[in-house]
């Protein structure tokens, strides 16, 4: 007969494996990470609904899938949305590097206006749809998993009255985890996101880091002003975007200590970097034959990610010519027109089984744009990298890999044939790069549970307990001056001033008393 304790455990497991989960994802590589978690939640018996707008470019909601998609209409078409993303991407890749520091940020704010307007339209399309909100409330979701790059997931959770969890690499404005999540970040050794600095900084770099912190604080408050009014209006009380972000139960950070520099963490911040990494599967016959034809030289994998599938003819020809000068075979993910200088050792593919290629024993080096997903697949399989970062977090990601001795970083703007050939030869022939990335791989694999298991555990933990408020620091209840103890410092300073003032008066009184006594004594004599 089953013991009462066993019956309770069975009941608990049944309750956990039949909950409703709502997902608020973002586009591109963000969806890749979310999809892996969603598939695992479904595998464990949960019912997962993904909230997606009809103009989504990368989330394919029309094909048959075990995922339930809740599609809502927005006042713009997919082509318009794609055009906004493309113009922003082209500015960041081709225009911004040629501008001065101030001009680049000024023009970037102007370009972000389009995405900001789209984000607000997406928010309105949800929050003003009372019928849709009622439908979601009736579904009785237990938790909402959100990517903060796409605004209003947290606001939707607040409207539905359910706890929410963030999944992110870095936050909007590059400082929300610090400003809203209250994670400690001493600028003396914690490099600001996007600063491309390491934890070992000179005085000049520390000064630069402090300026980055101040600049990103200002950027955040500028970007969030419209959202502050939207959040206050929606919730019916004065609040801010940052305050609402701070109510997240758990922050799932898509990095790990193989990538990050040591820094202080809060208990509701959990590293899940590499949650999409898996053992390599066999390649197709055509691809396997090409890889095997490389002989002892092995292969080079070249991919600039899912967002950049083609280049200018000049750049593509230069890269193709450089790749033709190395003894390795090259597998290049490229959807543009075939370069005229393409050599016989290079094969073009519109799509690559990147993880499977990186796990192949003949892979020698990975040339990457520096996206977090690709970096983690390279770390997982122990493949050294050459970084050609383009925009967003990519330069910072590759700066981390360079600091850890696992990569050489090149500039996309100044890239030439000589630099690319030298970088490939350096990474392949200098064994330190391979040794360093293998150390990172060992760190990545040596964990008590996999990153995916850890991510799902905390999602289920929040569902089991209705939140994780016991992990949320009291810092969220303090004002900025209380957090930094400025009121205490001011009080102690005033006390010190009073004490010094009293001591001064006492000394002056004693001096006058002594002087008066001497005067009387002299008169008497």
C-alpha positions as CSV (number, residue, x, y, z in Angstrom):
1,X,0.0,0.0,0.0
2,X,1.3,3.5,-0.9
3,X,2.4,5.5,2.1
4,X,0.7,8.9,2.8
5,X,3.9,10.8,2.0
6,X,4.2,9.1,-1.4
7,X,0.6,10.0,-2.1
8,X,1.3,13.6,-1.3
9,X,4.3,13.6,-3.6
10,X,2.3,12.1,-6.4
11,X,-0.4,14.7,-5.9
12,X,2.2,17.5,-5.9
13,X,3.8,16.2,-9.1
14,X,0.4,15.9,-10.8
15,X,-0.5,19.5,-9.8
16,X,2.8,20.9,-11.1
17,X,2.6,19.0,-14.4
18,X,-0.8,20.4,-15.5
19,X,-0.5,24.2,-15.1
20,X,-1.1,26.9,-17.7
21,X,1.9,29.0,-18.7
22,X,1.7,32.2,-20.7
23,X,4.8,33.3,-22.7
24,X,5.6,36.8,-23.9
25,X,8.5,36.5,-26.2
26,X,10.6,38.7,-28.5
27,X,11.9,38.2,-32.0
28,X,15.0,36.6,-33.5
29,X,17.4,34.8,-31.3
30,X,15.3,35.7,-28.2
31,X,12.6,33.4,-29.6
32,X,15.1,30.5,-30.1
33,X,15.8,30.6,-26.3
34,X,12.2,30.9,-25.4
35,X,11.2,28.0,-27.7
36,X,13.6,25.6,-26.0
37,X,12.1,26.4,-22.6
38,X,8.6,26.1,-24.0
39,X,9.2,22.7,-25.5
40,X,10.6,21.5,-22.2
41,X,7.6,22.8,-20.3
42,X,5.3,21.0,-22.7
43,X,7.4,17.8,-22.3
44,X,6.7,18.0,-18.6
45,X,3.0,18.2,-19.2
46,X,2.3,22.0,-18.9
47,X,0.0,23.8,-21.3
48,X,1.9,26.7,-22.9
49,X,0.3,29.6,-24.7
50,X,2.5,32.0,-26.6
51,X,1.2,35.6,-27.0
52,X,2.3,36.8,-30.4
53,X,1.2,39.7,-32.6
54,X,0.1,39.0,-36.2
55,X,3.0,40.9,-37.8
56,X,5.7,38.8,-36.1
57,X,8.6,38.1,-38.4
58,X,10.4,35.2,-36.7
59,X,7.7,33.4,-34.7
60,X,5.9,31.1,-37.1
61,X,2.5,30.7,-35.5
62,X,0.8,29.3,-38.6
63,X,2.4,25.8,-38.7
64,X,1.1,22.9,-36.7
65,X,2.7,22.9,-33.3
66,X,2.2,21.6,-29.7
67,X,2.5,25.2,-28.7
68,X,-0.7,27.2,-28.5
69,X,-0.4,30.6,-30.1
70,X,-2.7,33.4,-29.1
71,X,-2.5,35.8,-32.1
72,X,-3.6,39.4,-31.7
73,X,-3.9,42.1,-34.4
74,X,-1.8,45.2,-34.5
75,X,-2.1,48.4,-36.7
76,X,0.9,47.6,-38.9
77,X,1.7,44.9,-41.4
78,X,4.5,42.3,-41.3
79,X,6.3,44.1,-44.1
80,X,6.2,47.4,-42.2
81,X,7.5,45.7,-39.1
82,X,10.2,44.0,-41.1
83,X,11.2,47.3,-42.7
84,X,11.5,49.1,-39.3
85,X,13.8,46.3,-38.0
86,X,15.8,46.3,-41.2
87,X,16.4,50.0,-41.2
88,X,17.5,49.9,-37.5
89,X,19.8,47.0,-38.3
90,X,21.3,48.6,-41.3
91,X,22.0,51.8,-39.3
92,X,23.7,49.9,-36.5
93,X,25.9,47.9,-39.0
94,X,26.7,50.3,-41.8
95,X,26.1,53.9,-40.6
96,X,26.7,54.1,-36.8
97,X,30.4,53.0,-36.9
98,X,31.3,56.0,-39.1
99,X,29.7,58.5,-36.8
100,X,31.1,60.4,-33.9
101,X,30.2,59.1,-30.4
102,X,27.6,61.8,-29.8
103,X,26.1,61.7,-33.3
104,X,25.8,57.9,-33.2
105,X,23.7,58.0,-30.0
106,X,21.7,61.0,-31.2
107,X,20.8,59.3,-34.5
108,X,20.2,55.9,-32.7
109,X,17.6,57.6,-30.6
110,X,15.9,58.9,-33.7
111,X,16.0,55.4,-35.2
112,X,14.6,53.9,-32.0
113,X,11.6,56.1,-32.3
114,X,10.2,53.7,-34.9
115,X,10.6,50.7,-32.6
116,X,9.3,52.6,-29.6
117,X,6.2,53.6,-31.5
118,X,5.7,49.9,-32.6
119,X,6.1,48.7,-29.0
120,X,3.5,51.1,-27.8
121,X,1.1,50.0,-30.5
122,X,1.7,46.4,-29.5
123,X,1.0,47.3,-25.8
124,X,-2.2,49.2,-26.8
125,X,-3.4,46.3,-28.9
126,X,-3.4,44.0,-25.9
127,X,-4.3,46.3,-23.0
128,X,-7.2,47.9,-24.7
129,X,-8.7,44.6,-25.9
130,X,-11.0,43.8,-23.0
131,X,-12.4,40.7,-24.7
132,X,-8.9,39.2,-25.0
133,X,-8.0,40.1,-21.4
134,X,-11.1,38.4,-20.2
135,X,-10.2,35.3,-22.2
136,X,-6.7,35.2,-20.7
137,X,-8.1,35.6,-17.2
138,X,-10.5,32.7,-17.7
139,X,-7.5,30.5,-18.7
140,X,-6.1,30.9,-15.2
141,X,-2.5,31.1,-16.0
142,X,-0.1,30.4,-13.2
143,X,2.9,32.3,-14.4
144,X,4.0,34.6,-17.3
145,X,7.5,34.2,-18.9
146,X,8.5,37.4,-20.5
147,X,11.4,38.9,-22.4
148,X,11.8,42.5,-21.4
149,X,13.2,43.5,-24.8
150,X,9.6,43.4,-25.8
151,X,7.8,45.8,-23.5
152,X,4.5,45.2,-21.6
153,X,4.8,41.5,-20.7
154,X,5.1,42.5,-17.1
155,X,2.2,44.9,-17.4
156,X,0.1,42.1,-18.9
157,X,1.0,39.9,-15.9
158,X,-0.1,42.6,-13.5
159,X,-3.4,43.0,-15.3
160,X,-4.0,39.2,-15.1
161,X,-2.9,39.1,-11.5
162,X,-0.2,36.4,-12.0
163,X,3.5,36.3,-11.1
164,X,6.0,36.9,-13.9
165,X,9.5,35.8,-14.7
166,X,12.1,37.5,-17.0
167,X,14.3,35.7,-19.4
168,X,17.0,38.0,-20.8
169,X,20.7,38.5,-21.8
170,X,20.6,42.2,-21.1
171,X,17.8,44.6,-20.3
172,X,16.2,47.6,-22.0
173,X,18.5,50.6,-21.8
174,X,21.3,48.2,-20.8
175,X,20.7,49.0,-17.1
176,X,17.3,47.7,-16.0
177,X,18.7,44.7,-14.2
178,X,20.8,47.2,-12.1
179,X,18.2,50.0,-11.7
180,X,15.0,47.9,-11.5
181,X,16.3,44.5,-10.4
182,X,18.5,46.2,-7.8
183,X,21.4,43.9,-8.6
184,X,24.6,45.4,-7.1
185,X,27.1,46.6,-9.6
186,X,30.2,48.3,-8.2
187,X,31.7,50.2,-11.2
188,X,35.2,49.6,-9.8
189,X,35.2,46.0,-11.1
190,X,31.8,45.3,-12.7
191,X,31.9,46.5,-16.3
192,X,28.8,48.2,-17.6
193,X,26.8,46.3,-20.2
194,X,27.9,47.2,-23.7
195,X,31.1,48.9,-22.4
196,X,33.4,46.2,-23.9
197,X,35.5,46.3,-20.7
198,X,36.6,43.5,-18.5
199,X,36.7,43.2,-14.7
200,X,40.4,44.2,-14.7
201,X,40.3,47.9,-15.3
202,X,43.0,50.6,-15.2
203,X,42.1,54.0,-13.7
204,X,41.2,55.4,-17.1
205,X,38.9,52.4,-17.8
206,X,37.3,52.7,-14.4
207,X,36.6,56.4,-15.1
208,X,35.2,55.3,-18.5
209,X,33.1,52.7,-16.8
210,X,31.6,55.2,-14.4
211,X,30.7,57.4,-17.3
212,X,29.0,54.5,-19.0
213,X,26.9,53.8,-15.9
214,X,25.8,57.5,-15.8
215,X,25.1,57.6,-19.5
216,X,23.0,54.4,-19.5
217,X,21.1,55.6,-16.5
218,X,20.2,58.7,-18.5
219,X,19.4,56.7,-21.6
220,X,17.1,54.4,-19.5
221,X,15.1,57.3,-18.0
222,X,14.8,58.9,-21.5
223,X,13.6,55.6,-23.1
224,X,11.2,54.8,-20.3
225,X,9.3,58.2,-20.0
226,X,6.5,57.2,-22.3
227,X,6.2,53.8,-20.7
228,X,5.9,55.3,-17.3
229,X,2.8,57.2,-18.2
230,X,1.4,54.1,-20.0
231,X,2.0,51.9,-16.9
232,X,0.5,54.4,-14.6
233,X,-2.6,54.8,-16.7
234,X,-3.0,51.0,-17.2
235,X,-2.6,50.1,-13.5
236,X,-4.7,53.1,-12.4
237,X,-2.1,54.4,-9.9
238,X,1.2,56.3,-10.1
239,X,4.0,53.9,-11.0
240,X,6.9,53.5,-13.4
241,X,8.2,51.0,-15.9
242,X,11.2,50.4,-13.7
243,X,9.1,49.8,-10.6
244,X,6.9,47.3,-12.4
245,X,10.0,45.5,-13.8
246,X,11.3,45.2,-10.2
247,X,8.3,43.1,-9.3
248,X,9.6,40.1,-11.3
249,X,9.8,37.0,-9.2
250,X,12.9,35.5,-11.0
251,X,15.4,37.0,-13.5
252,X,16.7,34.2,-15.7
253,X,20.0,35.6,-17.1
254,X,21.1,33.8,-20.3
255,X,24.8,33.7,-19.4
256,X,26.9,31.8,-16.9
257,X,30.3,32.0,-15.2
258,X,32.0,30.7,-18.3
259,X,30.9,34.0,-19.9
260,X,30.5,36.4,-17.1
261,X,33.1,38.0,-14.9
262,X,32.7,37.3,-11.1
263,X,30.2,39.8,-9.6
264,X,27.7,40.0,-6.8
265,X,24.3,38.5,-7.4
266,X,20.8,38.5,-5.7
267,X,19.0,35.3,-4.9
268,X,16.3,35.9,-7.5
269,X,18.9,36.2,-10.3
270,X,19.6,32.9,-11.9
271,X,22.2,32.1,-14.6
272,X,20.9,29.8,-17.4
273,X,23.4,30.5,-20.2
274,X,23.6,27.8,-22.8
275,X,20.1,26.4,-22.1
276,X,19.7,25.7,-25.8
277,X,23.0,23.7,-26.2
278,X,22.7,20.1,-27.0
279,X,24.9,17.2,-28.2
280,X,25.6,17.3,-32.0
281,X,23.4,15.2,-34.3
282,X,24.7,13.5,-37.5
283,X,25.0,15.8,-40.5
284,X,23.2,15.3,-43.8
285,X,25.1,13.1,-46.2
286,X,26.0,16.0,-48.5
287,X,27.3,18.1,-45.7
288,X,29.2,15.2,-44.0
289,X,30.9,14.4,-47.3
290,X,32.1,18.0,-47.7
291,X,33.3,18.1,-44.1
292,X,35.2,14.8,-44.5
293,X,36.9,16.1,-47.7
294,X,38.7,18.6,-45.6
295,X,41.2,16.0,-44.4
296,X,43.6,16.9,-41.6
297,X,43.0,20.6,-42.0
298,X,39.4,20.5,-40.8
299,X,36.7,23.1,-41.4
300,X,35.8,26.7,-40.6
301,X,32.2,27.7,-39.9
302,X,31.2,31.2,-40.9
303,X,27.9,32.7,-39.8
304,X,26.8,36.2,-39.0
305,X,23.5,35.1,-37.5
306,X,19.8,34.9,-38.4
307,X,19.4,38.7,-38.8
308,X,22.2,39.2,-41.3
309,X,21.9,36.9,-44.3
310,X,23.6,39.0,-47.0
311,X,26.3,41.6,-47.3
312,X,27.4,44.3,-49.8
313,X,29.0,42.8,-52.9
314,X,32.3,44.4,-52.0
315,X,32.4,43.0,-48.5
316,X,31.2,39.5,-49.6
317,X,33.8,39.3,-52.4
318,X,36.6,40.3,-49.9
319,X,35.5,37.7,-47.4
320,X,35.2,35.0,-50.1
321,X,38.7,35.8,-51.4
322,X,40.1,35.6,-47.9
323,X,38.5,32.3,-47.2
324,X,39.9,30.9,-50.5
325,X,43.4,31.4,-49.2
326,X,43.2,29.1,-46.2
327,X,43.8,25.3,-46.4
328,X,40.6,24.5,-44.4
329,X,37.2,23.9,-46.0
330,X,34.6,26.6,-45.2
331,X,30.9,26.2,-44.5
332,X,29.4,29.7,-44.9
333,X,25.8,30.6,-43.9
334,X,24.9,33.2,-46.6
335,X,21.7,33.9,-48.4
336,X,22.9,36.8,-50.7
337,X,24.2,36.6,-54.2
338,X,27.1,34.2,-54.7
339,X,30.4,36.2,-54.5
340,X,32.4,36.3,-57.7
341,X,35.6,35.4,-55.8
342,X,34.1,32.3,-54.1
343,X,36.7,29.6,-54.0
344,X,36.3,25.8,-54.3
345,X,37.0,25.2,-50.6
346,X,33.9,27.2,-49.6
347,X,30.3,26.1,-49.6
348,X,27.3,28.5,-49.2
349,X,24.2,27.5,-47.3
350,X,21.1,29.6,-46.6
351,X,20.7,27.7,-43.4
352,X,23.2,25.7,-41.3
353,X,22.8,23.1,-38.6
354,X,25.2,25.2,-36.6
355,X,25.1,23.3,-33.3
356,X,25.8,20.0,-35.2
357,X,28.6,21.5,-37.2
358,X,30.2,23.0,-34.1
359,X,30.1,19.6,-32.4
360,X,31.8,17.9,-35.4
361,X,35.4,16.8,-34.6
362,X,36.8,18.4,-37.8
363,X,35.6,21.9,-36.8
364,X,38.6,24.1,-36.1
365,X,37.3,27.6,-35.7
366,X,33.9,29.5,-35.6
367,X,33.7,32.9,-37.3
368,X,30.7,34.6,-35.6
369,X,29.0,37.9,-35.2
370,X,29.0,37.3,-31.5
371,X,25.4,36.5,-30.7
372,X,25.0,34.8,-27.3
373,X,23.4,31.7,-28.7
374,X,26.3,31.0,-31.2
375,X,28.9,31.8,-28.5
376,X,27.4,29.3,-26.1
377,X,27.2,26.6,-28.8
378,X,30.9,27.2,-29.5
379,X,31.8,27.1,-25.7
380,X,29.7,23.9,-25.2
381,X,31.5,22.1,-28.1
382,X,35.0,23.7,-27.3
383,X,35.5,25.6,-30.5
384,X,37.6,28.8,-30.5
385,X,36.1,31.9,-32.2
386,X,36.8,34.8,-34.4
387,X,34.4,37.6,-33.6
388,X,33.1,40.1,-36.2
389,X,30.5,41.9,-34.0
390,X,27.9,44.0,-35.8
391,X,25.5,45.6,-33.2
392,X,23.6,45.4,-29.9
393,X,25.3,43.1,-27.4
394,X,27.6,41.5,-29.9
395,X,30.8,43.7,-29.4
396,X,30.4,43.2,-25.6
397,X,29.9,39.5,-25.9
398,X,33.1,39.1,-28.0
399,X,35.0,41.4,-25.6
400,X,34.2,38.8,-22.9
401,X,35.5,36.0,-25.1
402,X,38.6,37.9,-26.0
403,X,39.3,38.6,-22.3
404,X,39.0,34.9,-21.5
405,X,41.5,34.0,-24.3
406,X,38.9,32.1,-26.4
407,X,38.6,34.5,-29.4
408,X,40.2,37.0,-31.7
409,X,38.0,40.1,-32.4
410,X,37.9,41.9,-35.8
411,X,36.1,45.1,-36.8
412,X,33.4,44.7,-39.4
413,X,34.0,48.2,-40.7
414,X,37.8,47.9,-41.2
415,X,37.8,44.2,-42.0
416,X,40.1,43.3,-44.9
417,X,41.4,40.1,-46.4
418,X,44.8,40.2,-44.7
419,X,43.3,40.6,-41.2
420,X,40.8,37.8,-41.7
421,X,43.4,35.3,-43.0
422,X,45.8,36.2,-40.1
423,X,43.0,35.8,-37.5
424,X,42.1,32.3,-38.8
425,X,45.7,31.1,-38.9
426,X,46.3,32.6,-35.4
427,X,43.3,30.9,-33.8
428,X,44.0,27.5,-35.4
429,X,47.8,27.5,-34.9
430,X,48.0,29.0,-31.5
431,X,46.9,26.2,-29.2
432,X,46.1,28.6,-26.3
433,X,42.8,29.5,-27.9
434,X,41.6,25.9,-28.1
435,X,42.9,25.2,-24.5
436,X,41.0,28.3,-23.1
437,X,37.7,27.5,-24.8
438,X,38.0,23.9,-23.6
439,X,38.3,25.2,-20.0
440,X,35.2,27.3,-20.6
441,X,33.5,24.2,-22.0
442,X,34.3,22.2,-18.9
443,X,32.9,24.9,-16.7
444,X,29.7,25.0,-18.7
445,X,29.2,21.2,-18.5
446,X,30.2,20.9,-14.9
447,X,26.9,21.9,-13.2
448,X,24.6,20.1,-10.8
449,X,21.8,20.5,-13.3
450,X,21.7,21.7,-16.9
451,X,20.8,25.3,-17.6
452,X,17.5,24.2,-19.2
453,X,16.6,22.2,-16.2
454,X,17.5,25.1,-13.9
455,X,15.3,27.5,-15.9
456,X,12.3,25.1,-15.9
457,X,12.8,24.4,-12.2
458,X,12.5,28.1,-11.3
459,X,9.4,28.5,-13.5
460,X,7.8,25.5,-11.8
461,X,9.0,26.8,-8.4
462,X,7.1,30.1,-9.0
463,X,4.0,28.1,-10.0
464,X,4.1,25.9,-7.0
465,X,4.5,28.7,-4.5
466,X,2.6,31.5,-6.3
467,X,5.8,33.6,-6.6
468,X,9.2,33.9,-5.0
469,X,8.8,37.0,-2.8
470,X,11.1,35.6,-0.2
471,X,14.0,36.0,-2.7
472,X,13.2,39.6,-3.5
473,X,15.5,42.0,-1.7
474,X,14.1,44.8,0.5
475,X,16.0,47.2,-1.7
476,X,12.9,47.5,-3.9
477,X,11.1,49.2,-1.0
478,X,13.8,51.8,-0.5
479,X,14.2,55.2,-2.2
480,X,17.5,55.9,-4.0
481,X,18.9,57.9,-1.1
482,X,17.9,55.3,1.4
483,X,19.5,52.5,-0.7
484,X,22.8,54.4,-0.7
485,X,22.3,55.4,3.0
486,X,22.6,59.1,2.1
487,X,20.0,59.9,4.8
488,X,22.2,58.1,7.4
489,X,25.3,59.7,6.1
490,X,23.6,63.1,6.3
491,X,22.4,62.4,9.8
492,X,25.9,61.3,11.0
493,X,27.4,64.4,9.3
494,X,25.0,66.7,11.1
495,X,25.7,65.0,14.4
496,X,29.5,65.4,13.7
497,X,29.0,69.1,12.9
498,X,27.0,69.5,16.1
499,X,29.6,67.7,18.2
500,X,32.4,69.8,16.7
501,X,30.4,72.9,17.2
502,X,29.8,72.0,20.9
503,X,33.4,71.1,21.4
504,X,34.5,74.4,19.8
505,X,32.2,76.4,22.1
506,X,33.4,74.4,25.1
507,X,37.0,75.1,24.1
508,X,36.3,78.8,23.6
509,X,34.5,78.9,26.9
510,X,37.4,77.2,28.7
511,X,39.9,79.5,27.0
512,X,38.0,82.6,28.0
513,X,37.7,81.3,31.5
514,X,41.4,80.6,31.7
515,X,42.2,84.0,30.2
516,X,39.9,85.7,32.7
517,X,41.5,83.9,35.6
518,X,45.0,85.0,34.5
519,X,43.8,88.6,34.0
520,X,42.4,88.7,37.6
521,X,45.5,87.1,39.0
522,X,47.7,89.7,37.3
523,X,45.6,92.5,38.6
524,X,45.8,91.1,42.1
525,X,49.5,90.8,41.9
